[in-house]
Amino acid sequence: MDISTGHIRLSFKFNPITDYFFNQELVLEIKTGSEGLERVTRDILLYKGERVEGSLFTLLFDPEEEKEEESLEVALEISHNYNNALYFYFREEHI
């Protein structure tokens, strides 16, 4: 997607269900606001066990994650550079 449109929506759907969290779908929306990029909606990551530090999904969807700028950079990277969902599956397995 192109940020010049003012809106990015990233949707992750998991089938089969993951071993790490209960969510079967996670959606992140980013818009261009008066102060730059803003995260406007964010699903809450529902862990099956302990919080997973360093996870791509923790960075993007955990409300306790304080790395706002880094999460926006990762979301932009995903939206601009990767169309292959398998990349994220294998990346997550190695984090």
Secondary structure in CASP SS format (residue, H / E / C, confidence):
PFRMAT SS
TARGET T0000
AUTHOR 0000-0000-0000
METHOD secondary structure of the structure
MODEL  1
M C 1.00
D C 1.00
I H 1.00
S H 1.00
T H 1.00
G C 1.00
H E 1.00
I E 1.00
R E 1.00
L E 1.00
S E 1.00
F E 1.00
K E 1.00
F C 1.00
N C 1.00
P C 1.00
I C 1.00
T C 1.00
D C 1.00
Y C 1.00
F E 1.00
F C 1.00
N C 1.00
Q C 1.00
E E 1.00
L E 1.00
V E 1.00
L E 1.00
E E 1.00
I E 1.00
K E 1.00
T E 1.00
G E 1.00
S C 1.00
E C 1.00
G E 1.00
L E 1.00
E E 1.00
R E 1.00
V E 1.00
T E 1.00
R E 1.00
D C 1.00
I C 1.00
L C 1.00
L C 1.00
Y E 1.00
K C 1.00
G C 1.00
E C 1.00
R C 1.00
V C 1.00
E C 1.00
G C 1.00
S C 1.00
L H 1.00
F H 1.00
T H 1.00
L H 1.00
L H 1.00
F H 1.00
D C 1.00
P C 1.00
E C 1.00
E C 1.00
E C 1.00
K C 1.00
E H 1.00
E H 1.00
E H 1.00
S H 1.00
L H 1.00
E H 1.00
V H 1.00
A H 1.00
L H 1.00
E H 1.00
I H 1.00
S H 1.00
H H 1.00
N H 1.00
Y C 1.00
N C 1.00
N C 1.00
A H 1.00
L H 1.00
Y H 1.00
F H 1.00
Y H 1.00
F H 1.00
R H 1.00
E H 1.00
E H 1.00
H H 1.00
I C 1.00
END
